Amino acid sequence: MKFKKSIKSRVKDFREELGLTQQQLADEVGVSRQTIYYLEKGDYNPSLTLSFKLTEIFQKSLENIFYQEPIIKDILEGKSLAELKEIAEVANIGFEKLASLSEIDDEQLNSSYDEKLLVKIAKELRKEFEDLFEKEAED
């Protein structure tokens, strides 16, 4: 199994490092300010053309500006401590094991969690298993 991932960006961090407003960056790359806003918020995946323009302005690699992160990380980080403890209790796993889901990689996921437990965790997070994890293709 593997984590489903979303694309994240460091556009806001790099824009602020350069002292640019959203409008100034938008003008530099030829898009609207709203596009920059949604890009920074994570609600917009840029075209390759826009991505490469950003690499030129920021003088950073594409991999430094954009990266993938497991979807479950945002979900777990959005929960309170009390909610996480309750989910861990209902799913019948240790709190630390549940919390570690936001920090492990696919290999650790496979060695530490079975599908049945992940289905239970997804259910307690009010998500479908398929929204958070994907089964690897069998050979």
C-alpha positions as CSV (number, residue, x, y, z in Angstrom):
1,M,0.0,0.0,0.0
2,K,0.9,3.6,-0.5
3,F,-0.2,6.9,0.8
4,K,-2.3,9.0,-1.6
5,K,-0.6,12.3,-1.9
6,S,-1.4,15.9,-2.7
7,I,0.9,18.5,-4.3
8,K,2.0,21.3,-1.9
9,S,4.0,24.4,-2.6
10,R,6.4,26.8,-1.0
11,V,5.3,29.6,-3.3
12,K,4.2,31.9,-0.4
13,D,7.5,31.3,1.5
14,F,9.6,32.1,-1.5
15,R,7.4,35.1,-2.6
16,E,7.7,36.6,0.9
17,E,11.5,36.0,0.9
18,L,11.7,38.2,-2.2
19,G,9.4,40.8,-0.6
20,L,6.9,40.5,-3.4
21,T,3.1,40.9,-3.0
22,Q,0.8,38.4,-4.6
23,Q,0.0,41.0,-7.3
24,Q,3.7,41.6,-8.1
25,L,4.4,37.9,-8.4
26,A,1.3,37.5,-10.6
27,D,2.5,40.3,-12.9
28,E,6.0,38.7,-13.1
29,V,4.6,35.4,-14.2
30,G,1.6,36.6,-16.2
31,V,-1.3,35.3,-14.2
32,S,-4.0,36.9,-12.0
33,R,-3.4,37.6,-8.3
34,Q,-6.2,35.1,-7.6
35,T,-4.2,32.4,-9.3
36,I,-1.3,33.1,-6.9
37,Y,-3.7,33.1,-4.0
38,Y,-5.1,29.7,-4.9
39,L,-1.6,28.4,-5.7
40,E,-0.4,29.4,-2.2
41,K,-3.5,28.0,-0.6
42,G,-3.0,24.6,-2.3
43,D,-6.2,24.8,-4.4
44,Y,-4.5,25.2,-7.8
45,N,-2.0,23.0,-9.6
46,P,0.0,25.2,-12.0
47,S,0.9,24.4,-15.6
48,L,4.4,23.5,-16.4
49,T,4.9,26.9,-18.0
50,L,3.9,28.7,-14.8
51,S,6.0,26.3,-12.7
52,F,9.1,27.0,-14.8
53,K,8.5,30.7,-14.6
54,L,8.4,30.4,-10.8
55,T,11.7,28.5,-10.8
56,E,13.3,31.3,-12.7
57,I,12.0,34.0,-10.4
58,F,12.7,32.2,-7.2
59,Q,16.0,30.7,-8.4
60,K,14.9,27.4,-6.9
61,S,14.4,23.9,-8.3
62,L,11.0,22.7,-9.2
63,E,11.3,20.0,-6.5
64,N,12.1,22.7,-3.9
65,I,9.0,24.8,-4.8
66,F,6.6,21.9,-5.2
67,Y,6.5,18.6,-3.3
68,Q,4.1,15.8,-2.5
69,E,2.7,15.1,0.9
70,P,0.4,12.4,2.2
71,I,-3.2,13.6,2.3
72,I,-3.6,12.0,5.7
73,K,-1.0,14.4,7.1
74,D,-3.2,17.4,6.7
75,I,-6.2,15.5,8.1
76,L,-4.3,14.4,11.2
77,E,-2.7,17.8,11.8
78,G,-6.2,19.3,11.6
79,K,-7.4,17.2,14.5
80,S,-7.2,18.2,18.2
81,L,-5.3,16.1,20.7
82,A,-8.6,14.9,22.2
83,E,-9.9,13.9,18.7
84,L,-6.7,12.0,17.9
85,K,-6.9,10.2,21.3
86,E,-10.5,9.2,20.6
87,I,-9.8,8.0,17.1
88,A,-6.8,5.9,18.4
89,E,-9.0,4.4,21.1
90,V,-11.9,3.5,18.8
91,A,-9.5,2.2,16.2
92,N,-7.8,0.2,19.0
93,I,-4.3,1.4,18.3
94,G,-1.9,3.4,20.3
95,F,-2.0,7.2,20.1
96,E,1.7,7.3,19.1
97,K,1.1,4.8,16.2
98,L,-1.8,6.9,14.9
99,A,0.2,10.1,15.2
100,S,3.2,8.5,13.4
101,L,1.1,8.2,10.2
102,S,1.8,11.8,9.4
103,E,5.6,11.2,9.5
104,I,6.3,7.8,7.9
105,D,6.9,6.8,4.3
106,D,5.3,4.1,2.1
107,E,7.8,1.5,3.2
108,Q,7.1,2.1,6.9
109,L,3.4,2.1,6.2
110,N,3.6,-1.4,4.7
111,S,5.7,-2.8,7.5
112,S,3.8,-1.2,10.4
113,Y,0.1,-1.2,9.3
114,D,-2.1,-3.8,7.7
115,E,-5.0,-2.9,5.4
116,K,-7.7,-3.8,7.9
117,L,-6.2,-1.3,10.4
118,L,-5.9,1.4,7.8
119,V,-9.6,0.9,6.8
120,K,-10.5,1.3,10.4
121,I,-8.4,4.4,10.8
122,A,-9.9,5.9,7.6
123,K,-13.4,5.2,8.9
124,E,-12.7,6.9,12.2
125,L,-11.3,9.9,10.2
126,R,-14.6,9.9,8.3
127,K,-12.8,9.1,5.0
128,E,-12.9,6.3,2.6
129,F,-9.8,4.0,2.5
130,E,-9.4,4.9,-1.2
131,D,-9.2,8.6,-0.3
132,L,-6.1,8.1,1.8
133,F,-4.4,5.1,0.5
134,E,-3.9,3.2,-2.7
135,K,-3.1,-0.5,-3.2
136,E,0.0,-1.1,-5.2
137,A,-0.5,-2.9,-8.5
138,E,0.1,-6.6,-8.2
139,D,2.6,-8.1,-10.6
